[in-house]
Amino acid sequence: MLTKNIKFKNFLSKKIYSDKLNKILKKILKNDNKILSPLNPDFKYSYTKKQISKLKNYNLIKIIGMGGSILGTEAIYDFLKEKTKKKIVFLDNIELSKKKLDYKKKSLNIIISKSGNTLETIANTNIFLNEKNKNIFITENSNNYLRTLANKLKSEIIEHKNFIGGRYSVLSEVGMLPAELIGLNQKKFKQLNNLIKNKKFINQLINNVLGTLNFLKHQKYQSIILNYDLKSNKLFEWYQQLVAESLGKKSIGILPIISSMPKDNHSLMQFFLDGPKKSFFTFFYVHEKKTLKINNNKILGGYDYIKNKSLNSILYSQKQATEKVFNKKKIPFRSFEIFKRDEKTMGELFCFFILETILLGRALNVNPFDQPSVELIKKETKKILQGF
């Protein structure tokens, strides 16, 4: 077990201690403590409990943002949606239709951009912002577009800490303000202090990174996530950005690809099994307590073996079968099995993936906190628009 709620099977079957990676991890925990600070329970938010209490009467929340400013909140909302009766609508791309936000119901609008100058967020805010509703802006304390707009609208502004990059901000104001507004407990997400004291967790993390570094050494750079939980798709979209944007530098890196299971058994699995061996895999499964059951009266002859089975047990059987085939074909994979869908489990997953990514970045000698080439596209887009 990785933790009480997470069963983890690592890439490496043997436990290998790496003094080098252990030292790098200790440096990360010491030197990158500002970046990691939102993962700790003593992190100081820019909003107050009084502000939260005033906003809790909104049952519809609209969040406008891009990339790291919104993906983490989407991951939390989808994974834990059953714990709330409130609804969040996300604008996380250029929207070409206004139908998505045509609600008569009063809503709270949260506009998020660290820089305050994200073009897509500015465009969506311009079109979809309803001044009659309550508007809150989360942006850094600088002379930026969204802060200027917020001041013009006399809207509340919550500071986005300038030392926390978007993709690392999920447990900061960016993700925790919406989480608290829909009734989740922000304190339960904060698991870093507990996890770094857990030797088993640290050893599994380091072995996991050792396995990944070995794949990269042998030109395996595609990380395929075989996701058996639809409610975790957004979690892996967040993970996809975290890994690709943090490590894709100096002609090296990892490309995470999300595969929806078992649907992709009937489309992509043949390629995964017998195609080019350039990938390593992650199985992800959540044990659900209540799922639909097979109607025995409608089962025809020859399929008696699925009588009395829940859809959850059928899904899990497919996951186990796929792992057995991967083992036979010697295809490398790791596996996560989740036993409880709650804030604590999500916090543990966020910690694992964030520490994994930073540790990989340091080991590969790339800066896991910048995205220099993305800035080139922003500059070129501005030039083109200025030329219209």
C-alpha positions as CSV (number, residue, x, y, z in Angstrom):
1,M,0.0,0.0,0.0
2,L,1.2,3.5,-0.9
3,T,-1.1,4.9,1.8
4,K,-4.1,3.5,3.6
5,N,-6.4,4.4,0.7
6,I,-4.1,3.8,-2.2
7,K,-2.7,0.4,-3.3
8,F,0.3,1.0,-5.5
9,K,2.2,-1.5,-7.7
10,N,5.5,0.1,-8.9
11,F,7.3,-0.3,-12.2
12,L,10.2,-2.0,-10.3
13,S,9.3,-5.2,-8.5
14,K,12.5,-5.1,-6.5
15,K,13.1,-2.4,-3.9
16,I,16.2,-0.4,-5.0
17,Y,17.6,2.4,-2.8
18,S,19.0,5.4,-4.6
19,D,21.1,7.6,-2.4
20,K,21.4,10.1,-5.2
21,L,17.7,10.5,-5.7
22,N,17.1,10.5,-2.0
23,K,19.5,13.5,-1.6
24,I,17.8,15.3,-4.5
25,L,14.4,14.8,-2.9
26,K,15.7,16.2,0.4
27,K,17.0,19.3,-1.5
28,I,13.6,19.7,-3.2
29,L,11.8,19.6,0.2
30,K,14.2,22.2,1.5
31,N,14.8,24.5,-1.4
32,D,11.5,24.4,-3.2
33,N,9.4,24.8,-0.1
34,K,7.6,27.9,-1.5
35,I,6.4,25.9,-4.5
36,L,5.3,23.1,-2.2
37,S,3.8,25.3,0.5
38,P,0.2,24.9,-0.6
39,L,0.5,21.1,0.1
40,N,1.0,21.9,3.8
41,P,-1.8,22.5,6.3
42,D,-0.2,25.8,7.5
43,F,-0.4,27.5,4.1
44,K,-1.9,31.0,4.5
45,Y,-4.6,31.8,2.0
46,S,-5.3,35.2,0.6
47,Y,-9.0,34.8,1.4
48,T,-10.7,34.7,4.8
49,K,-13.3,32.5,6.4
50,K,-15.6,35.6,6.4
51,Q,-15.3,35.8,2.6
52,I,-16.1,32.1,2.3
53,S,-19.2,32.4,4.5
54,K,-20.6,35.2,2.4
55,L,-20.2,33.2,-0.8
56,K,-21.5,29.9,0.3
57,N,-25.1,30.7,-0.6
58,Y,-24.2,30.4,-4.3
59,N,-25.3,27.0,-5.7
60,L,-23.9,27.7,-9.2
61,I,-20.3,28.7,-9.7
62,K,-18.7,29.6,-13.1
63,I,-15.0,29.4,-13.3
64,I,-13.0,31.0,-16.2
65,G,-9.4,30.1,-16.6
66,M,-6.8,28.2,-18.7
67,G,-4.4,25.3,-18.0
68,G,-3.1,25.1,-14.4
69,S,-5.5,27.8,-13.2
70,I,-8.5,25.6,-13.8
71,L,-7.5,22.0,-14.4
72,G,-6.8,21.2,-10.7
73,T,-10.3,22.5,-9.7
74,E,-11.9,20.5,-12.5
75,A,-10.0,17.4,-11.2
76,I,-11.3,18.0,-7.6
77,Y,-14.9,18.6,-8.8
78,D,-15.2,15.6,-11.0
79,F,-13.5,13.2,-8.6
80,L,-15.5,14.3,-5.6
81,K,-18.7,15.5,-7.3
82,E,-20.9,13.1,-5.2
83,K,-19.9,15.0,-2.0
84,T,-21.6,18.2,-3.1
85,K,-25.0,19.4,-4.4
86,K,-23.5,22.5,-5.9
87,K,-22.7,22.9,-9.6
88,I,-19.5,24.3,-11.2
89,V,-19.4,25.2,-14.9
90,F,-15.9,25.5,-16.3
91,L,-14.7,27.7,-19.2
92,D,-11.3,26.2,-19.9
93,N,-10.9,26.8,-23.7
94,I,-12.0,29.4,-26.3
95,E,-15.8,29.1,-26.3
96,L,-17.4,29.7,-29.6
97,S,-21.0,29.5,-28.3
98,K,-22.6,31.3,-25.4
99,K,-25.2,28.5,-24.7
100,K,-23.0,26.9,-22.1
101,L,-23.5,29.8,-19.7
102,D,-27.1,30.8,-20.4
103,Y,-28.4,30.3,-16.9
104,K,-31.1,32.5,-15.3
105,K,-30.0,31.3,-11.9
106,K,-27.8,33.7,-10.0
107,S,-24.2,32.6,-10.0
108,L,-20.7,33.3,-8.7
109,N,-18.1,34.0,-11.3
110,I,-14.5,33.2,-10.5
111,I,-11.9,34.4,-13.0
112,I,-8.4,33.0,-12.6
113,S,-5.1,33.8,-14.2
114,K,-1.8,34.1,-12.3
115,S,-0.4,36.6,-14.8
116,G,-3.7,38.3,-15.3
117,N,-2.9,38.6,-19.0
118,T,-3.9,35.2,-20.3
119,L,-5.4,35.9,-23.7
120,E,-8.0,33.2,-23.7
121,T,-9.2,34.0,-20.2
122,I,-9.4,37.7,-21.1
123,A,-11.5,36.8,-24.2
124,N,-13.9,34.5,-22.4
125,T,-14.2,37.0,-19.5
126,N,-15.1,39.7,-22.0
127,I,-17.9,37.6,-23.6
128,F,-19.3,35.6,-20.7
129,L,-18.9,37.8,-17.7
130,N,-22.2,38.8,-16.2
131,E,-21.8,42.0,-14.3
132,K,-25.1,41.4,-12.5
133,N,-23.7,38.3,-10.8
134,K,-21.0,38.2,-8.1
135,N,-17.5,38.3,-9.7
136,I,-14.2,37.4,-8.0
137,F,-10.8,37.6,-9.6
138,I,-7.8,35.5,-8.6
139,T,-4.6,37.0,-10.0
140,E,-1.2,38.0,-8.8
141,N,-0.5,41.4,-7.3
142,S,0.8,43.3,-10.4
143,N,-0.4,45.8,-12.9
144,N,-2.2,43.3,-15.2
145,Y,-5.3,43.3,-17.3
146,L,-7.6,41.3,-15.1
147,R,-6.7,43.2,-11.9
148,T,-7.4,46.5,-13.8
149,L,-10.8,45.0,-14.9
150,A,-11.6,43.9,-11.4
151,N,-10.9,47.3,-10.0
152,K,-13.1,48.9,-12.8
153,L,-16.0,46.5,-11.9
154,K,-15.3,47.0,-8.2
155,S,-15.0,43.2,-7.8
156,E,-13.2,41.3,-5.1
157,I,-9.6,40.4,-5.8
158,I,-7.9,37.4,-4.2
159,E,-4.1,37.3,-4.6
160,H,-2.5,34.5,-6.5
161,K,0.9,34.0,-4.9
162,N,3.5,35.0,-7.6
163,F,5.9,32.2,-6.5
164,I,3.4,29.4,-7.3
165,G,3.1,28.5,-10.9
166,G,-0.3,27.6,-12.3
167,R,0.2,23.8,-12.6
168,Y,1.4,23.6,-9.0
169,S,-1.4,25.8,-7.6
170,V,-4.1,23.2,-7.2
171,L,-4.0,23.3,-3.4
172,S,-3.6,27.1,-3.2
173,E,-6.4,29.7,-3.5
174,V,-6.9,28.5,-7.0
175,G,-8.3,25.1,-6.1
176,M,-9.2,25.5,-2.4
177,L,-11.5,28.5,-2.7
178,P,-13.9,26.6,-5.1
179,A,-13.5,23.5,-3.0
180,E,-14.5,25.2,0.2
181,L,-17.4,26.9,-1.6
182,I,-18.9,23.5,-2.6
183,G,-18.5,22.2,0.9
184,L,-15.2,20.2,0.8
185,N,-12.7,20.3,3.6
186,Q,-9.5,22.0,2.5
187,K,-7.5,20.8,5.5
188,K,-8.0,17.1,4.5
189,F,-6.2,17.8,1.1
190,K,-3.0,18.8,2.9
191,Q,-1.1,15.6,3.2
192,L,2.6,16.5,2.4
193,N,3.7,16.6,6.0
194,N,2.3,13.2,6.7
195,L,3.6,11.6,3.5
196,I,7.2,12.7,3.7
197,K,7.4,11.1,7.2
198,N,6.3,7.8,5.6
199,K,9.4,5.8,4.6
200,K,7.3,3.4,2.5
201,F,5.8,6.4,0.5
202,I,9.3,7.9,0.0
203,N,10.8,4.6,-1.1
204,Q,7.9,3.9,-3.6
205,L,8.2,7.5,-4.9
206,I,12.0,7.1,-5.5
207,N,11.6,3.6,-7.1
208,N,8.9,5.0,-9.3
209,V,11.2,7.8,-10.5
210,L,14.1,5.3,-11.0
211,G,11.8,3.2,-13.3
212,T,10.8,6.3,-15.3
213,L,14.4,7.4,-15.7
214,N,15.3,4.0,-17.0
215,F,12.4,4.1,-19.6
216,L,13.7,7.5,-20.8
217,K,17.2,6.1,-21.1
218,H,15.8,3.5,-23.5
219,Q,13.8,6.0,-25.5
220,K,10.5,5.2,-23.9
221,Y,8.9,8.6,-23.4
222,Q,5.2,8.0,-23.9
223,S,3.4,7.6,-20.6
224,I,0.0,6.0,-21.3
225,I,-2.6,6.3,-18.5
226,L,-5.1,3.4,-18.7
227,N,-7.9,5.1,-16.7
228,Y,-10.7,2.9,-15.5
229,D,-12.5,5.7,-13.7
230,L,-14.4,8.3,-15.7
231,K,-14.5,10.7,-12.7
232,S,-10.6,10.8,-12.9
233,N,-10.3,12.0,-16.5
234,K,-9.8,15.6,-15.3
235,L,-7.3,14.5,-12.7
236,F,-5.2,13.0,-15.5
237,E,-5.7,16.1,-17.7
238,W,-4.1,18.0,-14.8
239,Y,-1.4,15.4,-14.6
240,Q,-0.8,15.6,-18.3
241,Q,-0.1,19.3,-18.2
242,L,2.0,19.0,-15.0
243,V,4.3,16.4,-16.6
244,A,4.4,17.6,-20.2
245,E,4.9,21.3,-19.4
246,S,7.4,20.7,-16.6
247,L,9.6,18.1,-18.3
248,G,9.3,18.8,-22.0
249,K,12.6,20.6,-22.5
250,K,16.1,20.2,-24.0
251,S,14.7,17.6,-26.4
252,I,13.7,15.3,-23.6
253,G,10.6,14.8,-21.5
254,I,7.5,12.6,-21.1
255,L,4.3,12.7,-23.1
256,P,1.3,11.6,-21.0
257,I,-1.6,10.1,-23.0
258,I,-4.9,9.4,-21.4
259,S,-6.7,6.2,-22.5
260,S,-10.3,5.6,-21.3
261,M,-10.9,2.0,-20.3
262,P,-12.4,-0.4,-21.1
263,K,-13.6,1.5,-24.1
264,D,-10.1,1.7,-25.6
265,N,-9.8,-2.1,-25.4
266,H,-11.8,-2.0,-28.6
267,S,-9.7,0.7,-30.4
268,L,-6.2,1.4,-29.0
269,M,-5.3,-1.8,-27.0
270,Q,-4.1,-3.7,-30.1
271,F,-1.5,-1.0,-30.7
272,F,-0.5,-0.9,-27.0
273,L,0.0,-4.6,-27.0
274,D,1.7,-5.3,-30.3
275,G,2.8,-1.8,-31.6
276,P,6.2,-0.1,-31.1
277,K,7.6,-0.5,-27.6
278,K,8.0,3.2,-26.9
279,S,5.6,3.5,-24.0
280,F,5.2,2.7,-20.3
281,F,1.8,2.5,-18.7
282,T,-0.2,3.5,-15.6
283,F,-3.3,1.5,-14.6
284,F,-5.7,3.6,-12.5
285,Y,-8.8,2.2,-10.8
286,V,-11.3,3.3,-8.1
287,H,-13.2,0.7,-6.1
288,E,-16.8,1.9,-6.0
289,K,-19.1,0.7,-3.3
290,K,-22.4,1.1,-5.1
291,T,-22.7,0.3,-8.9
292,L,-25.4,-1.1,-11.1
293,K,-25.9,-4.9,-11.2
294,I,-26.6,-7.3,-14.1
295,N,-30.3,-8.2,-14.5
296,N,-30.1,-12.0,-14.3
297,N,-33.5,-12.4,-16.0
298,K,-32.2,-10.9,-19.2
299,I,-29.0,-12.9,-19.5
300,L,-29.0,-15.4,-22.4
301,G,-27.3,-18.8,-22.4
302,G,-23.5,-18.9,-22.5
303,Y,-23.1,-15.8,-20.3
304,D,-24.1,-17.2,-17.0
305,Y,-20.7,-16.2,-15.6
306,I,-21.8,-12.6,-15.4
307,K,-25.0,-13.3,-13.4
308,N,-25.1,-11.5,-10.0
309,K,-22.1,-9.4,-11.1
310,S,-21.9,-5.7,-10.6
311,L,-20.6,-3.4,-13.3
312,N,-17.8,-2.6,-10.9
313,S,-16.7,-6.3,-10.6
314,I,-16.8,-6.6,-14.4
315,L,-14.7,-3.5,-14.8
316,Y,-12.2,-4.7,-12.2
317,S,-11.9,-8.1,-13.9
318,Q,-11.1,-6.4,-17.1
319,K,-8.4,-4.4,-15.4
320,Q,-6.9,-7.5,-13.8
321,A,-7.0,-9.4,-17.1
322,T,-5.2,-6.5,-18.9
323,E,-2.5,-6.5,-16.3
324,K,-2.0,-10.2,-16.7
325,V,-1.6,-9.8,-20.5
326,F,0.8,-6.9,-20.0
327,N,2.9,-9.1,-17.6
328,K,3.0,-11.9,-20.2
329,K,4.1,-9.5,-22.9
330,K,6.6,-7.9,-20.5
331,I,5.1,-4.4,-21.0
332,P,6.1,-2.1,-18.2
333,F,3.4,-0.7,-16.0
334,R,2.5,0.6,-12.6
335,S,-0.9,0.4,-10.9
336,F,-3.0,2.6,-8.6
337,E,-6.1,1.2,-6.9
338,I,-8.1,3.7,-4.9
339,F,-10.2,2.5,-2.0
340,K,-11.8,5.7,-0.8
341,R,-12.9,8.7,-2.9
342,D,-12.3,11.7,-0.6
343,E,-10.2,14.8,0.0
344,K,-7.4,12.9,1.7
345,T,-6.9,10.5,-1.1
346,M,-6.9,13.4,-3.7
347,G,-4.4,15.3,-1.6
348,E,-2.1,12.2,-1.5
349,L,-2.4,11.8,-5.3
350,F,-1.6,15.5,-5.9
351,C,1.5,15.2,-3.6
352,F,2.7,12.0,-5.2
353,F,2.5,13.4,-8.8
354,I,3.9,16.8,-7.9
355,L,6.9,15.4,-6.0
356,E,7.4,12.8,-8.8
357,T,7.5,15.5,-11.5
358,I,9.9,17.9,-9.6
359,L,12.2,15.0,-8.8
360,L,12.2,13.9,-12.4
361,G,13.0,17.4,-13.5
362,R,15.9,17.8,-11.1
363,A,17.3,14.3,-12.1
364,L,17.0,15.2,-15.8
365,N,18.6,18.6,-15.2
366,V,15.6,20.6,-16.5
367,N,13.8,23.4,-14.7
368,P,10.4,21.9,-13.8
369,F,8.9,25.3,-13.1
370,D,9.1,27.2,-16.4
371,Q,7.6,26.9,-19.9
372,P,9.8,29.1,-22.1
373,S,8.6,27.9,-25.5
374,V,4.9,28.4,-24.7
375,E,5.7,32.1,-24.3
376,L,6.9,32.2,-27.9
377,I,3.4,31.2,-29.1
378,K,1.8,34.0,-27.0
379,K,4.2,36.6,-28.6
380,E,3.5,35.3,-32.1
381,T,-0.3,35.3,-31.5
382,K,-0.1,38.9,-30.3
383,K,1.8,40.0,-33.4
384,I,-0.7,38.3,-35.7
385,L,-3.7,39.9,-33.9
386,Q,-2.0,43.3,-34.0
387,G,-1.6,42.9,-37.8
388,F,-5.3,42.3,-38.5
